[in-house]
């Protein structure tokens, strides 16, 4: 008998927690070694590219289009399903490597014509209340060079994710959830091993190139581990199998609308990253006007992204990943289907709302604890915290979007999420290019992405209710209100605690402040939820 999605969500969440902790170790090392400078701008831009493909194709489009089709075929014709899975991996792998060859040629041309790495200092400029050195940076050559080194990671990690979809259909979630730990270990090992290279700019450049090379090593290890686990499933590669080919063609045809429907957050984040990378890759002006963002914007943006993704990956994405195979099986029974979606939404809201509000309130000490030290100053901490607050207020929405979008795909409706996605990407771009010219500057990128996600989640819920009339019921609404009230109590307690603690900028003081605020917030939320649930139970009439 298949286990509940809550059980699998706990397994995925636990492994994702370990992965994210190792990711924090990675970011802690990176921030202290490289700081928020042009080198990290270039690296963040370069790593963003294979990461986008991983999220859109490996974990997004192909997996989302492939998994429900594989689950249904496996139930009806297991032999054909085994051949479909193997052929899908083979065709996708060939396509990924073909795309890689094209991208590498484009990057080579861009690198050949890019200006050499150079820094030109100007008089100090005021940014967010702090007086920072102003300089124009041309590190496009380094950015493209790093991208060329790391892009081969793209087909490797996409195959890992697609193989993981096969394993998930068999209720095997461990390998895919734990694979990112390998990457984080490789990052940290390369960063620490490169310490002897530190010193001048040439040494730092060699250091970051070493870190980029470690990405490829990690990708090969991830793929080897995943394929080893996949052997137990018993896939059979039969290139001329007609049923397998028919399903491969349909999956590929469906992947484009799925890619945009599920990948709005990733596409919007990628657009944000391109806008943030302008001063580093191009220069301090745009069409003759001064560009509103300063060098280091991309690195600060990437650092903020790592922090808000921590609760999102552990809880929101874990729930969505675990619930998807079950939704695919229950799509013909709308009552059961609606109950599963409600459970997923309730859990995403229960975790996502306090995580959103809490991270907004403790943004500065959280950033300081995670990143501050050595090359990463308190001013850098403030800079990242401002961006983090923009992203963080919609963590609950990011989680719900993933669940509801998967619900549409389980119902074999790919057009609805696609149409909403088009609107959100356009809205995000308009808000981006508007808000960066306001006092928000680079924080506007975070607020824009978060606002679009809120609009997207509300829109998708309303549209899904038309397909599933029993989706929203009294129990879900009551649970939503209880979480809202408990979160409000938590926010008041954290704000009061913060007002009682003197503001100090050293790392140990930020740590104590973070522990105090986070501890008070978690405790007050837990007590509030317990009391509210107890009251609700007492008010229920006796049978």
PAMARSE-300756 format. One record per residue (C-alpha): x, y, z; residue number from 1; residue in one letter. Coordinates in Angstrom, 2 decimals, m for minus. Layout:
N
<<X,Y,Z>,NUM,"A"> ...
REM end
This chain:
543
<<0.00,0.00,0.00>,1,"X"> <<1.46,3.41,m0.96>,2,"X"> <<2.51,5.54,1.96>,3,"X"> <<0.96,8.97,2.50>,4,"X"> <<2.51,12.06,0.95>,5,"X"> <<3.04,13.42,4.49>,6,"X"> <<5.47,10.55,5.16>,7,"X"> <<7.39,11.22,1.95>,8,"X"> <<7.29,14.97,2.59>,9,"X"> <<8.97,14.39,5.96>,10,"X"> <<11.68,12.25,4.32>,11,"X"> <<12.30,14.79,1.57>,12,"X"> <<12.15,17.64,4.06>,13,"X"> <<14.69,16.03,6.39>,14,"X"> <<17.16,15.38,3.57>,15,"X"> <<16.54,18.82,2.12>,16,"X"> <<17.27,20.28,5.57>,17,"X"> <<20.66,18.54,5.60>,18,"X"> <<21.25,19.76,2.04>,19,"X"> <<20.38,23.34,2.95>,20,"X"> <<22.55,23.27,6.06>,21,"X"> <<25.48,22.17,3.92>,22,"X"> <<24.45,24.91,1.48>,23,"X"> <<24.66,27.43,4.30>,24,"X"> <<28.15,26.18,5.08>,25,"X"> <<29.00,26.75,1.43>,26,"X"> <<27.61,30.30,1.43>,27,"X"> <<29.28,31.09,4.76>,28,"X"> <<32.66,30.12,3.30>,29,"X"> <<32.04,31.96,0.02>,30,"X"> <<30.92,35.21,1.64>,31,"X"> <<33.90,35.34,3.97>,32,"X"> <<36.42,34.45,1.26>,33,"X"> <<35.11,36.56,m1.64>,34,"X"> <<32.71,39.13,m0.08>,35,"X"> <<30.29,41.14,m2.23>,36,"X"> <<32.64,42.09,m5.02>,37,"X"> <<32.96,41.75,m8.78>,38,"X"> <<34.39,38.23,m8.51>,39,"X"> <<31.29,36.96,m6.73>,40,"X"> <<29.12,38.95,m9.14>,41,"X"> <<30.73,37.08,m12.02>,42,"X"> <<30.47,33.70,m10.27>,43,"X"> <<26.83,34.22,m9.26>,44,"X"> <<25.93,35.17,m12.83>,45,"X"> <<27.74,32.13,m14.26>,46,"X"> <<26.25,29.62,m11.81>,47,"X"> <<22.79,31.06,m12.36>,48,"X"> <<22.78,29.71,m15.93>,49,"X"> <<23.07,25.92,m15.32>,50,"X"> <<20.88,26.39,m12.25>,51,"X"> <<18.11,27.86,m14.41>,52,"X"> <<18.18,24.85,m16.74>,53,"X"> <<18.12,22.50,m13.76>,54,"X"> <<15.04,24.15,m12.31>,55,"X"> <<13.19,24.62,m15.58>,56,"X"> <<13.91,21.31,m17.29>,57,"X"> <<15.36,18.80,m14.84>,58,"X"> <<13.21,19.58,m11.80>,59,"X"> <<10.56,21.45,m13.72>,60,"X"> <<9.24,20.93,m17.22>,61,"X"> <<10.42,17.47,m18.19>,62,"X"> <<9.93,15.95,m14.75>,63,"X"> <<6.46,17.48,m14.39>,64,"X"> <<5.39,16.38,m17.87>,65,"X"> <<7.04,12.98,m17.56>,66,"X"> <<6.02,11.84,m14.08>,67,"X"> <<2.19,11.65,m14.39>,68,"X"> <<2.48,9.97,m17.79>,69,"X"> <<4.99,7.45,m16.45>,70,"X"> <<2.86,6.73,m13.35>,71,"X"> <<m0.27,6.04,m15.41>,72,"X"> <<1.55,3.92,m18.00>,73,"X"> <<3.28,1.98,m15.23>,74,"X"> <<m0.11,1.12,m13.74>,75,"X"> <<m1.52,m0.02,m17.11>,76,"X"> <<1.52,m1.51,m18.86>,77,"X"> <<4.65,m1.82,m16.67>,78,"X"> <<6.81,m3.26,m19.46>,79,"X"> <<6.13,m0.32,m21.77>,80,"X"> <<6.67,2.08,m18.86>,81,"X"> <<10.16,0.67,m18.25>,82,"X"> <<11.04,1.24,m21.91>,83,"X"> <<9.45,4.67,m21.92>,84,"X"> <<11.54,5.73,m18.91>,85,"X"> <<14.80,4.52,m20.44>,86,"X"> <<14.09,6.08,m23.84>,87,"X"> <<13.08,9.37,m22.21>,88,"X"> <<16.40,9.54,m20.39>,89,"X"> <<18.35,8.74,m23.57>,90,"X"> <<16.56,11.28,m25.76>,91,"X"> <<16.67,13.98,m23.08>,92,"X"> <<20.37,13.40,m22.48>,93,"X"> <<21.13,13.76,m26.19>,94,"X"> <<19.05,16.96,m26.33>,95,"X"> <<20.72,18.43,m23.24>,96,"X"> <<24.21,17.86,m24.63>,97,"X"> <<23.21,19.34,m28.01>,98,"X"> <<21.91,22.46,m26.24>,99,"X"> <<25.12,22.56,m24.21>,100,"X"> <<27.23,22.62,m27.39>,101,"X"> <<25.27,25.60,m28.75>,102,"X"> <<25.48,27.52,m25.47>,103,"X"> <<29.22,26.90,m25.17>,104,"X"> <<29.78,28.32,m28.67>,105,"X"> <<27.75,31.44,m27.79>,106,"X"> <<29.65,31.87,m24.51>,107,"X"> <<32.97,31.45,m26.31>,108,"X"> <<32.06,34.26,m28.75>,109,"X"> <<30.94,36.50,m25.87>,110,"X"> <<34.09,35.73,m23.90>,111,"X"> <<36.33,36.44,m26.90>,112,"X"> <<34.76,39.88,m27.37>,113,"X"> <<34.36,40.79,m23.71>,114,"X"> <<36.53,43.47,m22.08>,115,"X"> <<39.24,42.22,m19.76>,116,"X"> <<38.70,42.25,m16.02>,117,"X"> <<39.30,45.78,m14.74>,118,"X"> <<38.23,48.01,m11.85>,119,"X"> <<38.06,51.80,m12.07>,120,"X"> <<37.46,53.64,m8.77>,121,"X"> <<35.41,56.82,m8.44>,122,"X"> <<34.58,59.10,m5.48>,123,"X"> <<32.50,57.36,m2.75>,124,"X"> <<28.73,57.24,m3.22>,125,"X"> <<25.95,56.93,m0.65>,126,"X"> <<23.94,53.70,m0.77>,127,"X"> <<21.17,52.85,1.71>,128,"X"> <<22.51,55.32,4.28>,129,"X"> <<26.08,54.03,4.07>,130,"X"> <<29.02,55.62,2.28>,131,"X"> <<30.39,52.99,m0.09>,132,"X"> <<33.26,53.11,m2.60>,133,"X"> <<31.97,53.68,m6.11>,134,"X"> <<33.62,51.88,m8.98>,135,"X"> <<32.81,50.62,m12.44>,136,"X"> <<33.69,47.01,m13.06>,137,"X"> <<34.21,45.07,m16.27>,138,"X"> <<34.42,41.40,m15.33>,139,"X"> <<32.38,40.11,m18.25>,140,"X"> <<35.34,38.01,m19.44>,141,"X"> <<35.56,36.28,m16.06>,142,"X"> <<31.79,35.76,m15.95>,143,"X"> <<31.70,34.12,m19.37>,144,"X"> <<34.79,32.05,m18.56>,145,"X"> <<33.18,30.72,m15.39>,146,"X"> <<29.96,30.04,m17.29>,147,"X"> <<31.82,27.99,m19.91>,148,"X"> <<33.39,25.89,m17.15>,149,"X"> <<30.15,25.28,m15.26>,150,"X"> <<27.65,24.88,m18.12>,151,"X"> <<28.47,21.15,m18.61>,152,"X"> <<26.92,20.71,m15.17>,153,"X"> <<23.58,21.49,m16.83>,154,"X"> <<23.00,18.19,m18.71>,155,"X"> <<24.39,16.20,m15.77>,156,"X"> <<22.08,17.70,m13.17>,157,"X"> <<19.07,17.65,m15.52>,158,"X"> <<19.56,13.90,m16.03>,159,"X"> <<19.85,13.50,m12.26>,160,"X"> <<16.52,15.28,m11.78>,161,"X"> <<14.76,13.33,m14.56>,162,"X"> <<16.09,10.05,m13.16>,163,"X"> <<14.82,11.22,m9.79>,164,"X"> <<11.31,11.53,m11.23>,165,"X"> <<11.42,7.82,m12.11>,166,"X"> <<12.58,7.01,m8.58>,167,"X"> <<9.86,9.24,m7.07>,168,"X"> <<7.19,7.35,m9.03>,169,"X"> <<8.42,4.25,m7.20>,170,"X"> <<8.26,6.14,m3.88>,171,"X"> <<12.05,6.43,m3.66>,172,"X"> <<12.85,10.01,m2.72>,173,"X"> <<16.15,9.69,m0.87>,174,"X"> <<18.71,9.85,m3.70>,175,"X"> <<17.30,12.92,m5.44>,176,"X"> <<16.75,14.85,m2.21>,177,"X"> <<20.28,14.08,m0.98>,178,"X"> <<22.14,14.69,m4.27>,179,"X"> <<22.66,18.46,m3.68>,180,"X"> <<24.75,17.63,m0.59>,181,"X"> <<27.46,16.35,m2.94>,182,"X"> <<27.57,19.71,m4.72>,183,"X"> <<27.80,21.65,m1.48>,184,"X"> <<30.65,19.48,m0.20>,185,"X"> <<32.54,19.97,m3.47>,186,"X"> <<32.04,23.74,m3.26>,187,"X"> <<33.33,23.97,0.31>,188,"X"> <<36.29,21.67,m0.38>,189,"X"> <<37.37,23.71,m3.42>,190,"X"> <<36.93,27.02,m1.59>,191,"X"> <<39.02,25.86,1.37>,192,"X"> <<41.62,24.13,m0.80>,193,"X"> <<42.15,27.37,m2.73>,194,"X"> <<43.19,29.46,0.28>,195,"X"> <<46.89,29.35,m0.72>,196,"X"> <<45.90,31.11,m3.95>,197,"X"> <<44.50,34.14,m2.13>,198,"X"> <<46.41,37.39,m2.24>,199,"X"> <<46.42,39.39,m5.46>,200,"X"> <<43.68,39.54,m8.11>,201,"X"> <<45.38,36.83,m10.17>,202,"X"> <<45.28,34.45,m7.21>,203,"X"> <<41.64,35.19,m6.44>,204,"X"> <<40.75,34.60,m10.08>,205,"X"> <<42.49,31.21,m10.02>,206,"X"> <<40.67,30.42,m6.78>,207,"X"> <<37.21,31.04,m8.22>,208,"X"> <<38.10,29.03,m11.35>,209,"X"> <<38.98,26.11,m9.07>,210,"X"> <<35.60,26.40,m7.38>,211,"X"> <<33.89,26.40,m10.79>,212,"X"> <<35.72,23.22,m11.78>,213,"X"> <<34.46,21.51,m8.61>,214,"X"> <<30.92,21.89,m9.96>,215,"X"> <<31.69,19.44,m12.78>,216,"X"> <<33.17,16.90,m10.38>,217,"X"> <<30.04,17.14,m8.22>,218,"X"> <<27.78,16.72,m11.27>,219,"X"> <<29.53,13.52,m12.34>,220,"X"> <<29.28,12.09,m8.82>,221,"X"> <<25.59,12.99,m8.57>,222,"X"> <<24.80,11.33,m11.89>,223,"X"> <<26.78,8.18,m11.05>,224,"X"> <<24.95,7.82,m7.71>,225,"X"> <<21.50,8.39,m9.25>,226,"X"> <<22.05,5.96,m12.13>,227,"X"> <<23.24,3.37,m9.62>,228,"X"> <<19.93,3.69,m7.74>,229,"X"> <<17.99,3.69,m11.02>,230,"X"> <<19.34,0.25,m11.95>,231,"X"> <<17.06,m1.29,m9.31>,232,"X"> <<14.00,0.03,m11.15>,233,"X"> <<14.86,m2.15,m14.16>,234,"X"> <<14.52,0.29,m17.06>,235,"X"> <<15.03,m1.24,m20.49>,236,"X"> <<16.38,0.79,m23.42>,237,"X"> <<14.63,m0.31,m26.62>,238,"X"> <<14.99,2.53,m29.18>,239,"X"> <<12.40,1.16,m31.62>,240,"X"> <<9.62,0.46,m29.12>,241,"X"> <<6.53,2.21,m30.64>,242,"X"> <<4.63,2.79,m27.39>,243,"X"> <<7.70,4.25,m25.68>,244,"X"> <<8.38,6.57,m28.61>,245,"X"> <<4.79,7.81,m28.65>,246,"X"> <<4.97,8.74,m24.98>,247,"X"> <<8.36,10.40,m25.41>,248,"X"> <<7.00,12.60,m28.22>,249,"X"> <<3.97,13.61,m26.16>,250,"X"> <<6.10,14.37,m23.11>,251,"X"> <<8.47,16.59,m25.08>,252,"X"> <<5.53,18.39,m26.73>,253,"X"> <<4.01,19.07,m23.30>,254,"X"> <<7.25,20.20,m21.67>,255,"X"> <<7.28,23.78,m23.04>,256,"X"> <<3.96,24.90,m21.48>,257,"X"> <<4.90,23.01,m18.31>,258,"X"> <<8.28,24.78,m18.25>,259,"X"> <<6.75,28.24,m18.21>,260,"X"> <<3.82,27.27,m16.00>,261,"X"> <<6.01,25.81,m13.24>,262,"X"> <<9.03,28.02,m13.81>,263,"X"> <<7.62,31.51,m13.30>,264,"X"> <<9.62,32.01,m10.10>,265,"X"> <<12.78,30.70,m11.77>,266,"X"> <<12.32,32.78,m14.94>,267,"X"> <<11.55,35.88,m12.90>,268,"X"> <<14.58,35.25,m10.69>,269,"X"> <<16.74,34.80,m13.78>,270,"X"> <<15.50,38.13,m15.17>,271,"X"> <<16.22,39.71,m11.79>,272,"X"> <<19.75,38.30,m11.95>,273,"X"> <<20.39,39.67,m15.42>,274,"X"> <<19.27,43.12,m14.31>,275,"X"> <<21.44,42.89,m11.17>,276,"X"> <<24.45,41.76,m13.26>,277,"X"> <<24.42,44.77,m15.58>,278,"X"> <<26.95,46.96,m13.68>,279,"X"> <<29.44,44.09,m13.49>,280,"X"> <<29.09,42.62,m16.97>,281,"X"> <<28.39,45.81,m18.95>,282,"X"> <<29.21,48.94,m17.00>,283,"X"> <<27.88,51.78,m14.83>,284,"X"> <<25.61,53.32,m17.50>,285,"X"> <<22.69,52.28,m19.70>,286,"X"> <<21.85,54.24,m22.85>,287,"X"> <<24.05,57.05,m21.55>,288,"X"> <<22.31,57.26,m18.15>,289,"X"> <<23.75,56.19,m14.81>,290,"X"> <<22.61,52.68,m13.90>,291,"X"> <<20.82,52.66,m10.53>,292,"X"> <<22.43,49.44,m9.24>,293,"X"> <<26.00,49.27,m8.00>,294,"X"> <<28.62,46.50,m8.39>,295,"X"> <<27.97,43.70,m5.95>,296,"X"> <<24.24,43.77,m6.68>,297,"X"> <<24.28,40.30,m8.23>,298,"X"> <<26.23,38.77,m5.34>,299,"X"> <<23.91,40.43,m2.79>,300,"X"> <<20.88,39.26,m4.76>,301,"X"> <<22.21,35.66,m4.84>,302,"X"> <<22.96,35.72,m1.09>,303,"X"> <<19.42,36.85,m0.28>,304,"X"> <<18.05,34.17,m2.59>,305,"X"> <<19.90,31.44,m0.67>,306,"X"> <<18.30,32.50,2.61>,307,"X"> <<14.67,32.68,1.50>,308,"X"> <<15.04,29.39,m0.39>,309,"X"> <<15.95,27.62,2.86>,310,"X"> <<12.41,27.30,4.31>,311,"X"> <<10.93,27.14,0.80>,312,"X"> <<12.98,24.09,m0.19>,313,"X"> <<12.67,22.29,3.14>,314,"X"> <<8.90,22.65,3.46>,315,"X"> <<7.21,24.09,0.37>,316,"X"> <<9.05,22.18,m2.34>,317,"X"> <<9.21,19.03,m0.22>,318,"X"> <<5.42,19.00,0.08>,319,"X"> <<4.98,19.69,m3.65>,320,"X"> <<7.48,16.98,m4.62>,321,"X"> <<5.90,14.36,m2.39>,322,"X"> <<2.31,15.22,m3.29>,323,"X"> <<2.70,15.14,m7.07>,324,"X"> <<2.71,11.35,m7.65>,325,"X"> <<m0.37,11.03,m5.43>,326,"X"> <<m2.22,13.77,m7.34>,327,"X"> <<m1.43,11.99,m10.60>,328,"X"> <<m3.03,8.80,m9.25>,329,"X"> <<m6.11,10.57,m7.81>,330,"X"> <<m6.89,12.83,m10.78>,331,"X"> <<m9.98,10.78,m11.74>,332,"X"> <<m11.56,11.06,m8.29>,333,"X"> <<m12.10,14.77,m7.71>,334,"X"> <<m13.21,14.45,m4.09>,335,"X"> <<m10.07,12.57,m3.06>,336,"X"> <<m8.01,14.83,m5.32>,337,"X"> <<m9.44,17.95,m3.65>,338,"X"> <<m8.74,16.54,m0.19>,339,"X"> <<m5.08,15.93,m1.07>,340,"X"> <<m4.66,19.41,m2.55>,341,"X"> <<m6.27,20.94,0.56>,342,"X"> <<m3.87,19.04,2.81>,343,"X"> <<m0.93,20.29,0.76>,344,"X"> <<m2.11,23.91,0.78>,345,"X"> <<m2.84,23.80,4.51>,346,"X"> <<0.64,22.53,5.31>,347,"X"> <<2.31,25.00,2.95>,348,"X"> <<0.40,27.89,4.56>,349,"X"> <<1.05,26.61,8.09>,350,"X"> <<4.80,26.65,7.50>,351,"X"> <<5.07,29.34,4.82>,352,"X"> <<3.24,32.23,6.51>,353,"X"> <<5.22,32.27,9.78>,354,"X"> <<8.40,31.64,7.78>,355,"X"> <<7.62,34.65,5.59>,356,"X"> <<6.84,37.02,8.45>,357,"X"> <<9.63,35.67,10.65>,358,"X"> <<12.32,35.99,8.01>,359,"X"> <<11.25,39.56,7.24>,360,"X"> <<11.57,40.45,10.93>,361,"X"> <<14.93,38.74,11.54>,362,"X"> <<16.43,39.48,8.13>,363,"X"> <<19.40,41.52,9.36>,364,"X"> <<20.67,39.19,12.11>,365,"X"> <<20.00,36.17,9.87>,366,"X"> <<22.14,37.65,7.09>,367,"X"> <<24.83,38.63,9.56>,368,"X"> <<25.04,35.17,11.10>,369,"X"> <<25.09,33.47,7.71>,370,"X"> <<27.52,35.70,5.84>,371,"X"> <<29.28,38.35,7.93>,372,"X"> <<33.01,38.03,8.57>,373,"X"> <<36.36,38.73,6.91>,374,"X"> <<35.58,40.15,3.43>,375,"X"> <<31.84,40.41,4.19>,376,"X"> <<31.16,43.56,6.25>,377,"X"> <<28.20,44.75,8.31>,378,"X"> <<27.31,47.13,5.46>,379,"X"> <<27.12,44.08,3.19>,380,"X"> <<24.83,42.43,5.74>,381,"X"> <<22.47,45.40,5.64>,382,"X"> <<22.53,45.39,1.86>,383,"X"> <<21.55,41.72,1.62>,384,"X"> <<18.91,42.06,4.38>,385,"X"> <<17.05,44.75,2.44>,386,"X"> <<16.79,42.42,m0.59>,387,"X"> <<15.87,39.44,1.59>,388,"X"> <<12.87,41.27,3.07>,389,"X"> <<11.57,41.79,m0.46>,390,"X"> <<11.73,38.11,m1.33>,391,"X"> <<10.74,36.71,2.06>,392,"X"> <<7.23,38.05,2.50>,393,"X"> <<5.91,35.65,m0.16>,394,"X"> <<7.49,32.34,0.90>,395,"X"> <<3.99,31.00,1.57>,396,"X"> <<2.98,31.99,m1.95>,397,"X"> <<5.97,30.33,m3.63>,398,"X"> <<5.03,27.09,m1.86>,399,"X"> <<1.35,27.22,m2.80>,400,"X"> <<2.14,27.99,m6.45>,401,"X"> <<4.19,24.81,m6.72>,402,"X"> <<1.38,22.70,m5.26>,403,"X"> <<m1.48,24.23,m7.26>,404,"X"> <<0.47,24.15,m10.53>,405,"X"> <<1.16,20.45,m10.03>,406,"X"> <<m2.55,19.97,m9.36>,407,"X"> <<m3.34,21.43,m12.80>,408,"X"> <<m0.78,19.17,m14.45>,409,"X"> <<m2.17,16.11,m12.67>,410,"X"> <<m5.53,17.06,m14.24>,411,"X"> <<m3.71,17.26,m17.60>,412,"X"> <<m4.43,21.00,m17.84>,413,"X"> <<m1.25,22.75,m18.94>,414,"X"> <<m2.74,25.77,m20.65>,415,"X"> <<m4.12,27.48,m17.55>,416,"X"> <<m0.79,27.71,m15.65>,417,"X"> <<0.91,28.72,m18.91>,418,"X"> <<m1.42,31.67,m19.51>,419,"X"> <<m0.99,32.87,m15.94>,420,"X"> <<2.77,32.45,m16.32>,421,"X"> <<2.93,34.71,m19.38>,422,"X"> <<1.17,37.47,m17.47>,423,"X"> <<3.38,37.11,m14.38>,424,"X"> <<6.65,37.18,m16.34>,425,"X"> <<5.55,40.34,m18.15>,426,"X"> <<4.38,41.98,m14.94>,427,"X"> <<7.61,41.10,m13.17>,428,"X"> <<9.74,42.64,m15.91>,429,"X"> <<7.75,45.90,m15.87>,430,"X"> <<8.00,46.12,m12.07>,431,"X"> <<11.73,45.31,m12.16>,432,"X"> <<12.72,48.06,m14.55>,433,"X"> <<10.49,50.47,m12.63>,434,"X"> <<11.42,49.69,m9.02>,435,"X"> <<15.21,49.72,m9.49>,436,"X"> <<14.91,53.44,m10.27>,437,"X"> <<13.11,54.05,m6.96>,438,"X"> <<14.77,54.21,m3.51>,439,"X"> <<14.26,50.44,m3.29>,440,"X"> <<17.00,49.92,m5.91>,441,"X"> <<18.08,46.26,m5.96>,442,"X"> <<15.54,45.36,m3.26>,443,"X"> <<12.89,46.20,m5.84>,444,"X"> <<13.87,43.00,m7.66>,445,"X"> <<12.86,40.96,m4.63>,446,"X"> <<9.61,42.82,m4.01>,447,"X"> <<8.65,42.50,m7.67>,448,"X"> <<9.18,38.72,m7.71>,449,"X"> <<7.28,38.28,m4.43>,450,"X"> <<4.33,40.44,m5.51>,451,"X"> <<3.99,38.53,m8.78>,452,"X"> <<4.01,35.25,m6.90>,453,"X"> <<1.18,36.40,m4.62>,454,"X"> <<m0.89,37.41,m7.63>,455,"X"> <<m0.09,34.10,m9.33>,456,"X"> <<m1.05,31.95,m6.33>,457,"X"> <<m4.39,33.71,m5.82>,458,"X"> <<m5.20,33.53,m9.52>,459,"X"> <<m4.34,29.83,m9.80>,460,"X"> <<m6.38,28.97,m6.70>,461,"X"> <<m9.42,30.72,m8.10>,462,"X"> <<m9.06,28.96,m11.45>,463,"X"> <<m8.48,25.56,m9.85>,464,"X"> <<m11.65,25.96,m7.80>,465,"X"> <<m13.60,26.11,m11.05>,466,"X"> <<m12.25,22.68,m11.95>,467,"X"> <<m12.54,21.29,m8.41>,468,"X"> <<m15.57,22.88,m6.70>,469,"X"> <<m14.93,21.15,m3.35>,470,"X"> <<m11.39,22.55,m3.11>,471,"X"> <<m12.01,25.23,m0.47>,472,"X"> <<m13.96,24.06,2.57>,473,"X"> <<m14.61,25.31,6.08>,474,"X"> <<m11.86,23.24,7.70>,475,"X"> <<m9.22,24.72,5.39>,476,"X"> <<m10.47,28.26,5.97>,477,"X"> <<m10.50,27.74,9.76>,478,"X"> <<m6.95,26.36,9.70>,479,"X"> <<m5.86,29.30,7.56>,480,"X"> <<m7.31,31.79,10.04>,481,"X"> <<m5.68,30.03,13.00>,482,"X"> <<m2.29,30.19,11.32>,483,"X"> <<m2.85,33.88,10.54>,484,"X"> <<m3.71,34.74,14.14>,485,"X"> <<m0.76,32.75,15.52>,486,"X"> <<1.57,34.46,13.05>,487,"X"> <<0.31,37.88,14.17>,488,"X"> <<1.02,36.98,17.80>,489,"X"> <<4.48,35.75,16.78>,490,"X"> <<5.21,38.99,14.92>,491,"X"> <<4.25,41.14,17.92>,492,"X"> <<6.47,39.07,20.21>,493,"X"> <<9.45,39.27,17.85>,494,"X"> <<9.05,43.03,17.37>,495,"X"> <<8.90,43.53,21.14>,496,"X"> <<11.99,41.37,21.66>,497,"X"> <<13.88,43.24,18.95>,498,"X"> <<13.06,46.60,20.57>,499,"X"> <<14.53,45.43,23.89>,500,"X"> <<17.86,44.29,22.41>,501,"X"> <<20.55,46.96,21.82>,502,"X"> <<21.69,47.19,18.22>,503,"X"> <<25.28,45.96,17.85>,504,"X"> <<27.04,45.07,14.63>,505,"X"> <<29.62,42.43,15.52>,506,"X"> <<28.96,38.79,14.57>,507,"X"> <<28.50,37.42,18.09>,508,"X"> <<25.93,40.13,18.93>,509,"X"> <<24.04,39.40,15.72>,510,"X"> <<24.05,35.69,16.62>,511,"X"> <<22.61,36.34,20.08>,512,"X"> <<20.02,38.68,18.61>,513,"X"> <<19.03,36.10,16.00>,514,"X"> <<18.73,33.30,18.56>,515,"X"> <<16.64,35.49,20.87>,516,"X"> <<14.26,36.72,18.16>,517,"X"> <<13.95,33.35,16.42>,518,"X"> <<13.47,31.54,19.74>,519,"X"> <<10.76,33.92,20.90>,520,"X"> <<9.07,33.76,17.51>,521,"X"> <<9.03,29.97,17.28>,522,"X"> <<7.86,29.56,20.89>,523,"X"> <<5.08,32.14,20.66>,524,"X"> <<3.83,30.64,17.38>,525,"X"> <<3.81,27.11,18.81>,526,"X"> <<1.96,28.18,21.97>,527,"X"> <<m0.57,30.23,19.97>,528,"X"> <<m1.32,27.36,17.61>,529,"X"> <<m1.75,24.96,20.54>,530,"X"> <<m4.18,27.29,22.34>,531,"X"> <<m6.15,28.07,19.19>,532,"X"> <<m6.49,24.38,18.30>,533,"X"> <<m7.55,23.58,21.86>,534,"X"> <<m10.27,26.24,21.75>,535,"X"> <<m11.48,25.00,18.38>,536,"X"> <<m11.65,21.42,19.71>,537,"X"> <<m13.59,22.46,22.82>,538,"X"> <<m16.17,24.31,20.72>,539,"X"> <<m16.99,21.23,18.63>,540,"X"> <<m20.38,19.76,19.59>,541,"X"> <<m20.36,16.37,21.25>,542,"X"> <<m21.64,13.45,19.20>,543,"X"> 
REM end
